[in-house]
């Protein structure tokens, strides 16, 4: 079965035992919090392995289980868990593999709440960290200590898109007995599969492309069955950051159109980048497949595409003009996140004079764009009119 056929099977059929629910095309939302047992043998079997049985929806729920199977198959891992947010998935992956007195190496400029976990939360429990420039494997190797237990990656990150060499990182980590974790939200499982390079745990903010409709907050953790079981029995069951069956059904709905949506965003972003590349008011473009991207060769070796996220630095020496440019844009919403139907901007000038806010160190002429499903020519008309007086 070729990749396209396998993908179609995952998104349309995998995990959907329609004989169990009246041959309905769309799986039902099993909203029940609790599940009953016909006899003591079934009762004992379920409590001996809650990951494989339906006992209580904090653990395993039939609607959530369908989603888990699809996500694991998309990432090429043995199993997956879902959480109530991307931050929840990140926290479970990290906390599940670290103890007091140990150390984490993390590539610099991760997702802001990953950074907060490492900088603010874990030090309260005696866990240390080191941020490094992960574009050079030598920096990662130099940061490893005898008590290092986790190598945390985010490739690409989601503002300036620095990458790490995943295969080299996995090999280095195995040499030192480290658990590797990567945030793969930028690429989605369609454009990059870190487990194929030897990465242990792959996490996502599934709020982005996986759901794709800007109506669910969800986190994803994909890994081997042993790792998933360990995190299920501890961090997920104990801390309870679960995804509701209703939200799981919405994400499953979103996955149906993931290839079409992602390709549309990718095509439209490339078309707009080509237009911006030739505009006199553009200073620099950040995009992993851009001809000037310093890690272009690595990005193309690891990734099959980029999606709709890129950043632009504009040419102006006037903050007033920069703010006016942002306010003249009518067809881009100013909002965080990405991966939905709507095109978005995050202007770093919005963080100006707010100390400690994420990305406040970037130039105030910097804007991150997400290109959604709208007509790219319609978006370009808006950009052109807004750039006239910049």
TAMOUR-V518435 format. One record per residue. N is the residue number from 1. RES is the residue in three letters. PHI is phi in whole degrees, 0 to 359 (none if undefined). PSI is psi in radians with two decimals (* if undefined). Layout:
n:N res:RES phi:PHI psi:PSI
n:N res:RES phi:PHI psi:PSI
//
This chain:
n:1 res:UNK phi:none psi:2.17
n:2 res:UNK phi:284 psi:3.01
n:3 res:UNK phi:301 psi:-0.72
n:4 res:UNK phi:294 psi:-0.71
n:5 res:UNK phi:292 psi:-0.71
n:6 res:UNK phi:298 psi:-0.73
n:7 res:UNK phi:297 psi:-0.75
n:8 res:UNK phi:298 psi:-0.70
n:9 res:UNK phi:295 psi:-0.74
n:10 res:UNK phi:299 psi:-0.85
n:11 res:UNK phi:285 psi:-0.45
n:12 res:UNK phi:258 psi:-0.56
n:13 res:UNK phi:233 psi:-0.63
n:14 res:UNK phi:305 psi:2.26
n:15 res:UNK phi:83 psi:-0.08
n:16 res:UNK phi:257 psi:1.54
n:17 res:UNK phi:275 psi:1.45
n:18 res:UNK phi:295 psi:-0.37
n:19 res:UNK phi:295 psi:-0.37
n:20 res:UNK phi:281 psi:-0.29
n:21 res:UNK phi:219 psi:1.01
n:22 res:UNK phi:62 psi:0.42
n:23 res:UNK phi:60 psi:0.48
n:24 res:UNK phi:295 psi:2.44
n:25 res:UNK phi:293 psi:-0.77
n:26 res:UNK phi:262 psi:2.21
n:27 res:UNK phi:300 psi:2.51
n:28 res:UNK phi:287 psi:2.77
n:29 res:UNK phi:271 psi:1.88
n:30 res:UNK phi:275 psi:1.57
n:31 res:UNK phi:281 psi:-0.12
n:32 res:UNK phi:300 psi:2.38
n:33 res:UNK phi:278 psi:-0.36
n:34 res:UNK phi:225 psi:2.69
n:35 res:UNK phi:226 psi:2.40
n:36 res:UNK phi:262 psi:2.86
n:37 res:UNK phi:234 psi:2.44
n:38 res:UNK phi:284 psi:-0.40
n:39 res:UNK phi:200 psi:3.04
n:40 res:UNK phi:294 psi:-0.60
n:41 res:UNK phi:298 psi:-0.78
n:42 res:UNK phi:294 psi:-0.68
n:43 res:UNK phi:300 psi:-0.85
n:44 res:UNK phi:295 psi:-0.72
n:45 res:UNK phi:298 psi:-0.74
n:46 res:UNK phi:295 psi:-0.76
n:47 res:UNK phi:285 psi:-0.25
n:48 res:UNK phi:280 psi:-0.29
n:49 res:UNK phi:202 psi:1.45
n:50 res:UNK phi:290 psi:-0.40
n:51 res:UNK phi:293 psi:-0.51
n:52 res:UNK phi:259 psi:-0.07
n:53 res:UNK phi:230 psi:2.87
n:54 res:UNK phi:259 psi:1.91
n:55 res:UNK phi:244 psi:-0.92
n:56 res:UNK phi:205 psi:2.39
n:57 res:UNK phi:290 psi:-0.12
n:58 res:UNK phi:294 psi:-0.44
n:59 res:UNK phi:262 psi:-1.47
n:60 res:UNK phi:238 psi:2.19
n:61 res:UNK phi:236 psi:2.44
n:62 res:UNK phi:301 psi:-0.70
n:63 res:UNK phi:291 psi:-0.71
n:64 res:UNK phi:294 psi:-0.63
n:65 res:UNK phi:297 psi:-0.66
n:66 res:UNK phi:302 psi:-0.82
n:67 res:UNK phi:297 psi:-0.77
n:68 res:UNK phi:302 psi:-0.76
n:69 res:UNK phi:297 psi:-0.73
n:70 res:UNK phi:294 psi:-0.74
n:71 res:UNK phi:293 psi:-0.72
n:72 res:UNK phi:298 psi:-0.74
n:73 res:UNK phi:295 psi:-0.70
n:74 res:UNK phi:297 psi:-0.67
n:75 res:UNK phi:272 psi:-0.13
n:76 res:UNK phi:73 psi:0.56
n:77 res:UNK phi:247 psi:2.96
n:78 res:UNK phi:286 psi:-0.51
n:79 res:UNK phi:202 psi:3.04
n:80 res:UNK phi:207 psi:2.74
n:81 res:UNK phi:233 psi:2.71
n:82 res:UNK phi:235 psi:2.60
n:83 res:UNK phi:229 psi:2.99
n:84 res:UNK phi:283 psi:-0.09
n:85 res:UNK phi:195 psi:2.82
n:86 res:UNK phi:298 psi:-0.69
n:87 res:UNK phi:299 psi:-0.62
n:88 res:UNK phi:295 psi:-0.69
n:89 res:UNK phi:294 psi:-0.75
n:90 res:UNK phi:299 psi:-0.84
n:91 res:UNK phi:299 psi:-0.74
n:92 res:UNK phi:296 psi:-0.74
n:93 res:UNK phi:297 psi:-0.74
n:94 res:UNK phi:285 psi:-0.93
n:95 res:UNK phi:298 psi:-0.57
n:96 res:UNK phi:292 psi:-0.18
n:97 res:UNK phi:229 psi:0.36
n:98 res:UNK phi:221 psi:2.63
n:99 res:UNK phi:226 psi:2.90
n:100 res:UNK phi:304 psi:2.43
n:101 res:UNK phi:88 psi:-0.01
n:102 res:UNK phi:257 psi:3.11
n:103 res:UNK phi:223 psi:2.53
n:104 res:UNK phi:239 psi:2.35
n:105 res:UNK phi:258 psi:2.24
n:106 res:UNK phi:227 psi:2.38
n:107 res:UNK phi:298 psi:2.55
n:108 res:UNK phi:293 psi:2.73
n:109 res:UNK phi:60 psi:0.87
n:110 res:UNK phi:282 psi:3.14
n:111 res:UNK phi:310 psi:2.43
n:112 res:UNK phi:302 psi:-0.62
n:113 res:UNK phi:280 psi:-0.39
n:114 res:UNK phi:293 psi:-0.77
n:115 res:UNK phi:300 psi:-0.74
n:116 res:UNK phi:296 psi:-0.67
n:117 res:UNK phi:302 psi:-0.79
n:118 res:UNK phi:284 psi:-0.67
n:119 res:UNK phi:275 psi:-0.61
n:120 res:UNK phi:249 psi:-0.67
n:121 res:UNK phi:271 psi:-0.99
n:122 res:UNK phi:294 psi:-0.56
n:123 res:UNK phi:301 psi:-0.43
n:124 res:UNK phi:296 psi:-0.33
n:125 res:UNK phi:244 psi:0.37
n:126 res:UNK phi:77 psi:0.43
n:127 res:UNK phi:255 psi:2.22
n:128 res:UNK phi:259 psi:2.87
n:129 res:UNK phi:212 psi:2.79
n:130 res:UNK phi:223 psi:2.18
n:131 res:UNK phi:270 psi:2.37
n:132 res:UNK phi:225 psi:2.77
n:133 res:UNK phi:284 psi:1.77
n:134 res:UNK phi:281 psi:0.02
n:135 res:UNK phi:289 psi:-0.26
n:136 res:UNK phi:237 psi:2.01
n:137 res:UNK phi:302 psi:-0.44
n:138 res:UNK phi:294 psi:-0.57
n:139 res:UNK phi:294 psi:-0.68
n:140 res:UNK phi:294 psi:-0.82
n:141 res:UNK phi:299 psi:-0.70
n:142 res:UNK phi:293 psi:-0.43
n:143 res:UNK phi:274 psi:-0.22
n:144 res:UNK phi:288 psi:2.29
n:145 res:UNK phi:247 psi:2.97
n:146 res:UNK phi:301 psi:-0.50
n:147 res:UNK phi:261 psi:0.19
n:148 res:UNK phi:289 psi:2.36
n:149 res:UNK phi:236 psi:-0.41
n:150 res:UNK phi:229 psi:2.41
n:151 res:UNK phi:249 psi:2.00
n:152 res:UNK phi:254 psi:2.20
n:153 res:UNK phi:240 psi:2.75
n:154 res:UNK phi:212 psi:1.77
n:155 res:UNK phi:224 psi:1.95
n:156 res:UNK phi:285 psi:2.84
n:157 res:UNK phi:283 psi:-3.09
n:158 res:UNK phi:245 psi:0.40
n:159 res:UNK phi:232 psi:-0.90
n:160 res:UNK phi:243 psi:-0.07
n:161 res:UNK phi:69 psi:0.50
n:162 res:UNK phi:300 psi:2.50
n:163 res:UNK phi:247 psi:2.78
n:164 res:UNK phi:241 psi:2.60
n:165 res:UNK phi:285 psi:1.79
n:166 res:UNK phi:294 psi:-0.72
n:167 res:UNK phi:294 psi:-0.76
n:168 res:UNK phi:296 psi:-0.69
n:169 res:UNK phi:295 psi:-0.74
n:170 res:UNK phi:296 psi:-0.73
n:171 res:UNK phi:293 psi:-0.74
n:172 res:UNK phi:298 psi:-0.78
n:173 res:UNK phi:297 psi:-0.73
n:174 res:UNK phi:295 psi:-0.62
n:175 res:UNK phi:300 psi:-0.62
n:176 res:UNK phi:258 psi:0.09
n:177 res:UNK phi:69 psi:0.59
n:178 res:UNK phi:263 psi:2.64
n:179 res:UNK phi:271 psi:2.26
n:180 res:UNK phi:260 psi:2.33
n:181 res:UNK phi:232 psi:2.38
n:182 res:UNK phi:228 psi:2.42
n:183 res:UNK phi:272 psi:1.97
n:184 res:UNK phi:254 psi:0.40
n:185 res:UNK phi:297 psi:-0.65
n:186 res:UNK phi:301 psi:-0.78
n:187 res:UNK phi:273 psi:-0.53
n:188 res:UNK phi:68 psi:2.89
n:189 res:UNK phi:295 psi:-0.30
n:190 res:UNK phi:286 psi:-0.51
n:191 res:UNK phi:252 psi:-0.14
n:192 res:UNK phi:198 psi:2.39
n:193 res:UNK phi:233 psi:1.56
n:194 res:UNK phi:300 psi:-0.53
n:195 res:UNK phi:300 psi:-0.53
n:196 res:UNK phi:293 psi:-0.35
n:197 res:UNK phi:265 psi:-0.02
n:198 res:UNK phi:103 psi:0.14
n:199 res:UNK phi:286 psi:2.41
n:200 res:UNK phi:283 psi:-0.81
n:201 res:UNK phi:230 psi:2.28
n:202 res:UNK phi:245 psi:2.16
n:203 res:UNK phi:244 psi:2.73
n:204 res:UNK phi:219 psi:2.58
n:205 res:UNK phi:274 psi:1.67
n:206 res:UNK phi:291 psi:-0.12
n:207 res:UNK phi:305 psi:-0.54
n:208 res:UNK phi:283 psi:-2.16
n:209 res:UNK phi:301 psi:-0.63
n:210 res:UNK phi:299 psi:-0.80
n:211 res:UNK phi:278 psi:-0.96
n:212 res:UNK phi:77 psi:0.12
n:213 res:UNK phi:235 psi:0.18
n:214 res:UNK phi:57 psi:0.62
n:215 res:UNK phi:224 psi:0.11
n:216 res:UNK phi:220 psi:2.39
n:217 res:UNK phi:258 psi:2.16
n:218 res:UNK phi:208 psi:2.50
n:219 res:UNK phi:244 psi:2.63
n:220 res:UNK phi:230 psi:2.45
n:221 res:UNK phi:227 psi:2.10
n:222 res:UNK phi:242 psi:2.34
n:223 res:UNK phi:194 psi:-3.09
n:224 res:UNK phi:294 psi:2.79
n:225 res:UNK phi:298 psi:-0.63
n:226 res:UNK phi:294 psi:-0.76
n:227 res:UNK phi:294 psi:-0.76
n:228 res:UNK phi:299 psi:-0.77
n:229 res:UNK phi:299 psi:-0.76
n:230 res:UNK phi:301 psi:-0.80
n:231 res:UNK phi:288 psi:-0.64
n:232 res:UNK phi:301 psi:-0.85
n:233 res:UNK phi:287 psi:-0.31
n:234 res:UNK phi:248 psi:-1.39
n:235 res:UNK phi:294 psi:-0.75
n:236 res:UNK phi:288 psi:-0.90
n:237 res:UNK phi:292 psi:-0.62
n:238 res:UNK phi:280 psi:-0.81
n:239 res:UNK phi:275 psi:-0.42
n:240 res:UNK phi:73 psi:0.46
n:241 res:UNK phi:277 psi:1.05
n:242 res:UNK phi:272 psi:2.83
n:243 res:UNK phi:266 psi:2.40
n:244 res:UNK phi:287 psi:2.68
n:245 res:UNK phi:303 psi:-0.68
n:246 res:UNK phi:298 psi:-0.79
n:247 res:UNK phi:293 psi:-0.63
n:248 res:UNK phi:299 psi:-0.70
n:249 res:UNK phi:295 psi:-0.67
n:250 res:UNK phi:294 psi:-0.67
n:251 res:UNK phi:291 psi:-0.69
n:252 res:UNK phi:300 psi:-0.74
n:253 res:UNK phi:302 psi:-0.76
n:254 res:UNK phi:297 psi:-0.65
n:255 res:UNK phi:298 psi:-0.49
n:256 res:UNK phi:306 psi:-0.65
n:257 res:UNK phi:252 psi:0.18
n:258 res:UNK phi:306 psi:-0.86
n:259 res:UNK phi:300 psi:-0.69
n:260 res:UNK phi:291 psi:-0.77
n:261 res:UNK phi:294 psi:-0.78
n:262 res:UNK phi:295 psi:-0.73
n:263 res:UNK phi:295 psi:-0.68
n:264 res:UNK phi:298 psi:-0.81
n:265 res:UNK phi:298 psi:-0.75
n:266 res:UNK phi:298 psi:-0.86
n:267 res:UNK phi:298 psi:-0.77
n:268 res:UNK phi:292 psi:-0.69
n:269 res:UNK phi:298 psi:-0.78
n:270 res:UNK phi:296 psi:-0.67
n:271 res:UNK phi:296 psi:-0.78
n:272 res:UNK phi:290 psi:-0.64
n:273 res:UNK phi:299 psi:-0.70
n:274 res:UNK phi:299 psi:-0.69
n:275 res:UNK phi:293 psi:-0.81
n:276 res:UNK phi:295 psi:-0.59
n:277 res:UNK phi:304 psi:-0.55
n:278 res:UNK phi:261 psi:0.10
n:279 res:UNK phi:270 psi:2.35
n:280 res:UNK phi:293 psi:-0.30
n:281 res:UNK phi:269 psi:0.08
n:282 res:UNK phi:259 psi:2.15
n:283 res:UNK phi:272 psi:-0.80
n:284 res:UNK phi:202 psi:2.58
n:285 res:UNK phi:238 psi:2.30
n:286 res:UNK phi:257 psi:2.10
n:287 res:UNK phi:193 psi:2.21
n:288 res:UNK phi:302 psi:-0.48
n:289 res:UNK phi:259 psi:0.22
n:290 res:UNK phi:287 psi:2.53
n:291 res:UNK phi:300 psi:-0.46
n:292 res:UNK phi:264 psi:0.03
n:293 res:UNK phi:292 psi:2.19
n:294 res:UNK phi:296 psi:-0.34
n:295 res:UNK phi:247 psi:0.55
n:296 res:UNK phi:304 psi:-0.79
n:297 res:UNK phi:298 psi:-0.77
n:298 res:UNK phi:295 psi:-0.78
n:299 res:UNK phi:302 psi:-0.77
n:300 res:UNK phi:289 psi:-0.46
n:301 res:UNK phi:287 psi:-0.58
n:302 res:UNK phi:262 psi:-0.46
n:303 res:UNK phi:244 psi:2.57
n:304 res:UNK phi:262 psi:-0.16
n:305 res:UNK phi:183 psi:-3.13
n:306 res:UNK phi:238 psi:-0.46
n:307 res:UNK phi:82 psi:-2.70
n:308 res:UNK phi:255 psi:0.20
n:309 res:UNK phi:255 psi:2.19
n:310 res:UNK phi:207 psi:2.92
n:311 res:UNK phi:230 psi:2.65
n:312 res:UNK phi:226 psi:2.38
n:313 res:UNK phi:254 psi:2.21
n:314 res:UNK phi:262 psi:2.78
n:315 res:UNK phi:265 psi:1.89
n:316 res:UNK phi:193 psi:2.60
n:317 res:UNK phi:250 psi:0.23
n:318 res:UNK phi:241 psi:2.04
n:319 res:UNK phi:295 psi:-0.59
n:320 res:UNK phi:297 psi:-0.75
n:321 res:UNK phi:293 psi:-0.63
n:322 res:UNK phi:295 psi:-0.76
n:323 res:UNK phi:296 psi:-0.68
n:324 res:UNK phi:295 psi:-0.66
n:325 res:UNK phi:300 psi:-0.81
n:326 res:UNK phi:300 psi:-0.76
n:327 res:UNK phi:287 psi:-0.37
n:328 res:UNK phi:282 psi:-0.35
n:329 res:UNK phi:293 psi:2.18
n:330 res:UNK phi:250 psi:-0.35
n:331 res:UNK phi:251 psi:0.05
n:332 res:UNK phi:246 psi:2.26
n:333 res:UNK phi:275 psi:2.44
n:334 res:UNK phi:270 psi:1.85
n:335 res:UNK phi:196 psi:2.75
n:336 res:UNK phi:280 psi:-3.11
n:337 res:UNK phi:70 psi:-3.05
n:338 res:UNK phi:187 psi:-3.13
n:339 res:UNK phi:95 psi:-0.03
n:340 res:UNK phi:266 psi:-2.90
n:341 res:UNK phi:283 psi:-0.32
n:342 res:UNK phi:260 psi:2.49
n:343 res:UNK phi:277 psi:2.49
n:344 res:UNK phi:225 psi:2.80
n:345 res:UNK phi:226 psi:2.56
n:346 res:UNK phi:236 psi:1.89
n:347 res:UNK phi:269 psi:2.23
n:348 res:UNK phi:291 psi:-0.29
n:349 res:UNK phi:298 psi:-0.40
n:350 res:UNK phi:292 psi:-0.36
n:351 res:UNK phi:267 psi:-0.05
n:352 res:UNK phi:299 psi:2.33
n:353 res:UNK phi:67 psi:0.37
n:354 res:UNK phi:241 psi:1.50
n:355 res:UNK phi:303 psi:2.45
n:356 res:UNK phi:83 psi:-0.11
n:357 res:UNK phi:287 psi:2.58
n:358 res:UNK phi:301 psi:2.43
n:359 res:UNK phi:67 psi:0.23
n:360 res:UNK phi:294 psi:-0.32
n:361 res:UNK phi:279 psi:-0.23
n:362 res:UNK phi:287 psi:2.74
n:363 res:UNK phi:302 psi:2.58
n:364 res:UNK phi:286 psi:-0.08
n:365 res:UNK phi:268 psi:0.15
n:366 res:UNK phi:264 psi:2.34
n:367 res:UNK phi:225 psi:2.25
n:368 res:UNK phi:268 psi:2.29
n:369 res:UNK phi:250 psi:2.44
n:370 res:UNK phi:241 psi:2.26
n:371 res:UNK phi:257 psi:2.09
n:372 res:UNK phi:270 psi:-2.42
n:373 res:UNK phi:258 psi:0.08
n:374 res:UNK phi:290 psi:2.92
n:375 res:UNK phi:295 psi:2.17
n:376 res:UNK phi:296 psi:-0.55
n:377 res:UNK phi:294 psi:-0.64
n:378 res:UNK phi:297 psi:-0.70
n:379 res:UNK phi:292 psi:-0.68
n:380 res:UNK phi:294 psi:-0.65
n:381 res:UNK phi:304 psi:-0.73
n:382 res:UNK phi:293 psi:-0.78
n:383 res:UNK phi:299 psi:-0.77
n:384 res:UNK phi:300 psi:-0.82
n:385 res:UNK phi:293 psi:-0.58
n:386 res:UNK phi:286 psi:-0.49
n:387 res:UNK phi:279 psi:-0.23
n:388 res:UNK phi:304 psi:-0.70
n:389 res:UNK phi:252 psi:0.26
n:390 res:UNK phi:288 psi:*
//
